[in-house]
């Protein structure tokens, strides 16, 4: 630590090279520079499976919505099935977190996310509905029967989202 003044930003490249997951998690919350946060999220993604549990912990407990959002995004990129249940729970978070959680669930592609994503088709925010529909497309065939059931929903926007997802899934849905 320097004798005068605050320390500089974390050196994400060094932390990544050493595999310092706890320090990268701290860098994920570095408020002074979004570049540091972005680099930390990418480094954690590249570390992969060893970063999943700390990212899940951040998703569940971080004070910063940015950290929670970045953790959800990194979990989706890693694609580990351990993140499915915490990401499903994040669908009940703030608007920005819901959208990123839906996108992450689509990237993971686990059928456990189908029903919560179908429920998200009914959320008020259009971005969340679109993210949920695209996630269901990415999950594919396991989502077909749930999407077909939603075609009778009273809300037109929900029916349209389901029909669009079924159209994108293609042959198995038709």
C-alpha positions as CSV (number, residue, x, y, z in Angstrom):
1,X,0.0,0.0,0.0
2,X,1.4,3.4,-0.9
3,X,2.4,5.8,1.9
4,X,0.4,8.7,0.4
5,X,-3.0,8.7,-1.2
6,X,-5.4,5.8,-2.0
7,X,-4.2,2.7,-3.9
8,X,-4.8,2.7,-7.6
9,X,-7.3,0.5,-9.4
10,X,-6.9,-3.3,-9.2
11,X,-4.6,-4.9,-11.9
12,X,-7.2,-7.3,-13.3
13,X,-4.7,-8.9,-15.7
14,X,-2.4,-9.8,-12.8
15,X,-5.3,-11.1,-10.8
16,X,-6.6,-13.2,-13.7
17,X,-3.1,-14.6,-14.4
18,X,-2.9,-15.7,-10.7
19,X,-6.5,-17.0,-10.7
20,X,-7.3,-14.7,-7.7
21,X,-11.1,-15.2,-7.7
22,X,-11.7,-13.4,-4.4
23,X,-9.7,-10.3,-5.5
24,X,-11.5,-10.4,-8.9
25,X,-14.8,-10.4,-7.1
26,X,-13.6,-7.2,-5.2
27,X,-12.7,-5.7,-8.6
28,X,-16.1,-6.5,-9.9
29,X,-17.4,-4.0,-7.3
30,X,-14.8,-1.3,-8.1
31,X,-16.9,1.8,-8.2
32,X,-14.4,4.3,-9.7
33,X,-14.0,2.8,-13.1
34,X,-16.4,0.7,-15.2
35,X,-13.5,-0.6,-17.3
36,X,-12.2,-2.4,-14.2
37,X,-15.6,-3.9,-13.4
38,X,-16.0,-5.0,-17.0
39,X,-12.5,-6.5,-17.2
40,X,-13.1,-8.3,-13.8
41,X,-16.4,-9.8,-15.1
42,X,-14.6,-11.1,-18.2
43,X,-11.7,-12.5,-16.2
44,X,-14.2,-14.3,-13.9
45,X,-16.0,-15.7,-17.0
46,X,-12.7,-17.0,-18.4
47,X,-11.8,-18.6,-15.0
48,X,-15.1,-20.5,-15.3
49,X,-16.2,-23.1,-12.9
50,X,-14.1,-21.9,-10.0
51,X,-15.8,-18.5,-10.2
52,X,-19.4,-19.9,-10.1
53,X,-20.0,-20.1,-6.4
54,X,-18.5,-16.6,-5.7
55,X,-20.6,-15.2,-8.5
56,X,-23.7,-16.8,-7.1
57,X,-22.9,-15.4,-3.7
58,X,-22.6,-11.9,-5.3
59,X,-25.8,-12.4,-7.3
60,X,-27.6,-13.2,-4.0
61,X,-26.1,-10.6,-1.7
62,X,-24.2,-7.8,-3.4
63,X,-25.3,-4.3,-2.3
64,X,-24.6,-2.9,-5.8
65,X,-27.1,-3.6,-8.6
66,X,-24.2,-3.4,-11.0
67,X,-22.3,-6.2,-9.2
68,X,-25.5,-8.4,-9.2
69,X,-26.1,-7.7,-12.9
70,X,-22.5,-8.4,-13.9
71,X,-22.5,-11.6,-11.8
72,X,-25.7,-12.8,-13.6
73,X,-24.1,-12.0,-17.0
74,X,-20.9,-13.8,-16.1
75,X,-22.8,-16.8,-14.9
76,X,-24.7,-17.0,-18.2
77,X,-21.5,-16.9,-20.1
78,X,-19.9,-19.6,-18.0
79,X,-23.0,-21.8,-18.5
80,X,-22.7,-23.8,-15.3
81,X,-26.0,-25.5,-14.3
82,X,-25.3,-24.6,-10.6
83,X,-26.4,-21.1,-11.5
84,X,-29.9,-22.0,-12.7
85,X,-31.8,-21.8,-9.4
86,X,-30.1,-18.5,-8.3
87,X,-30.8,-17.0,-11.7
88,X,-34.4,-18.1,-11.5
89,X,-34.6,-16.3,-8.1
90,X,-33.0,-13.2,-9.7
91,X,-36.0,-13.1,-12.1
92,X,-37.8,-11.5,-9.1
93,X,-35.1,-8.8,-8.7
94,X,-34.9,-5.3,-10.2
95,X,-35.8,-4.7,-13.8
96,X,-32.2,-4.7,-15.1
97,X,-31.3,-7.8,-13.1
98,X,-34.4,-9.6,-14.4
99,X,-33.5,-9.0,-18.0
100,X,-29.9,-10.1,-17.6
101,X,-31.0,-13.2,-15.5
102,X,-33.4,-14.2,-18.3
103,X,-30.6,-13.8,-20.9
104,X,-28.2,-15.9,-18.7
105,X,-30.8,-18.6,-18.3
106,X,-31.2,-18.8,-22.1
107,X,-27.4,-19.2,-22.5
108,X,-27.3,-22.0,-19.9
109,X,-30.3,-23.7,-21.7
110,X,-31.5,-25.7,-18.7
111,X,-35.2,-26.9,-18.8
112,X,-35.7,-26.0,-15.2
113,X,-35.9,-22.3,-16.3
114,X,-38.8,-22.9,-18.7
115,X,-41.7,-22.2,-16.3
116,X,-40.2,-19.2,-14.6
117,X,-39.3,-17.7,-18.0
118,X,-42.8,-18.4,-19.3
119,X,-44.1,-16.5,-16.2
120,X,-41.7,-13.7,-17.1
121,X,-43.5,-13.3,-20.4
122,X,-46.2,-11.6,-18.4
123,X,-44.0,-9.0,-16.7
124,X,-44.8,-5.4,-17.4
125,X,-41.4,-4.4,-18.8
126,X,-41.0,-5.1,-22.5
127,X,-37.2,-5.7,-22.2
128,X,-37.8,-8.5,-19.7
129,X,-40.5,-10.1,-21.9
130,X,-38.2,-10.0,-24.9
131,X,-35.3,-11.5,-22.9
132,X,-37.6,-14.2,-21.5
133,X,-38.9,-15.1,-25.0
134,X,-35.4,-15.2,-26.5
135,X,-34.2,-17.4,-23.6
136,X,-37.1,-19.8,-24.2
137,X,-36.0,-19.9,-27.9
138,X,-32.5,-20.8,-26.8
139,X,-33.8,-23.6,-24.5
140,X,-35.8,-24.8,-27.5
141,X,-37.8,-28.0,-27.5
142,X,-38.2,-28.4,-23.7
143,X,-40.1,-25.0,-23.8
144,X,-42.5,-25.9,-26.6
145,X,-45.4,-27.3,-24.5
146,X,-45.3,-24.5,-22.0
147,X,-45.3,-21.9,-24.8
148,X,-48.2,-23.6,-26.6
149,X,-50.1,-23.4,-23.3
150,X,-49.5,-19.7,-23.1
151,X,-51.1,-19.1,-26.5
152,X,-54.5,-18.9,-24.8
153,X,-53.4,-16.3,-22.2
154,X,-55.8,-13.3,-21.9
155,X,-53.0,-10.8,-22.5
156,X,-52.2,-10.2,-26.2
157,X,-48.5,-9.3,-25.5
158,X,-47.9,-12.6,-23.8
159,X,-49.6,-14.5,-26.6
160,X,-47.5,-12.6,-29.2
161,X,-44.3,-13.3,-27.3
162,X,-45.1,-17.0,-27.0
163,X,-46.0,-17.3,-30.7
164,X,-42.9,-15.5,-31.7
165,X,-40.8,-17.8,-29.6
166,X,-42.5,-20.8,-31.1
167,X,-41.9,-19.5,-34.6
168,X,-38.2,-19.1,-33.9
169,X,-37.9,-22.5,-32.4
170,X,-39.2,-23.8,-35.7
171,X,-40.1,-27.3,-36.8
172,X,-40.5,-29.1,-33.4
173,X,-42.9,-26.3,-32.3
174,X,-44.9,-26.2,-35.5
